[in-house]
Every structure is written in C-alpha cells, then in structure tokens.
Amino acid sequence: MCCPNPNCGRRYLSAKSFYIHTKYYCNQPSRYKCGYCEYHSAVKNYVKAHLTAKHKGLELKIDELFNPFEQKRIYTCPNDNCNRSYSSEQNVKRHLKYECGKPAMFMCFYCDYKYCFKATIKKHCNKHHPGQDFRFVTLKAEAV
C-alpha cells in the first residue's frame, strides 16, 4: 500500500503499519526535536538516529514539542450567561438538556443544596453529611 500523500511516497506491506503512518505521522506536525540543532521528526527513533549520526559523543537530548494524547479539546456552553466548559460535545449536550437554565430536580434531605442529578446530590451527601444515609427530596419544576 502506498501513502496517498503525494509528498510522502512511503509504501507499507501491512494494513496496520499503513494505518499508523497515515493517522499519526504523515502530514502531522513534528512531535520530537533534536536538542542540538533544528532537526525534527514525528518519530522519536528518527531523532535518535540523527543524534547518533550527527552529534557523536553527545548525550541523547530529545525535546518533545507536544504530546497529542495530552491535548484536550474544550467544549463550552453556547449560552452567553453560562461559562461552563466540558471535555466532550456530548457533555455539553447533556448540560444544555438537563442543567443550563433548568430548575433543579433534587434537593439534599439535610440542607438546601439543589441539583438536577441524583448522583450529584449523593456526592454532596457523602462529602458534607458523612455518616448519614443518602436521602434526597424530589422537587416539582414549578415549585423551584
């Protein structure tokens, strides 16, 4: 299999290698850089080989420019009066459906804390009312 990128020209015998190349390396920004010059590559072993050949006798010094697995996209609520942000689009949709501008559906039995999810009330009870049984009050939408 040949890489579809006209500037690449790499060939692969296995579908897995082809997939990894096209997803993580080809047309991707360089993730690693030589610590002594401007050489950079998306493949760490290529930078190691460069260091061994071009900078003999020096310590292997590789700079990681970024880590694609640590980059998280942030999704924010589209409502102007809300500044909530989430790690996925699905969480924003849940927020819009059940939370944003909606009245709370549940209240803590022991205090006035209110929220739209029972699970959040349970976490609240465990933190603020330890030793107490988990109890909540279901609120009517028009009463809130």
Secondary structure, DSSP 8 states (H G I E B T S, - for coil): -B-S-TTT--B-SSHHHHHHIIIIITT----EEESSSS-EES-HHHHHHHHHHHSTTS---EEE---TTT----EE-S-TT---EESSHHHHHHHHHHTTT----EEESSSS-EES-HHHHHHHHHHHSTTS---EEE--GGG-
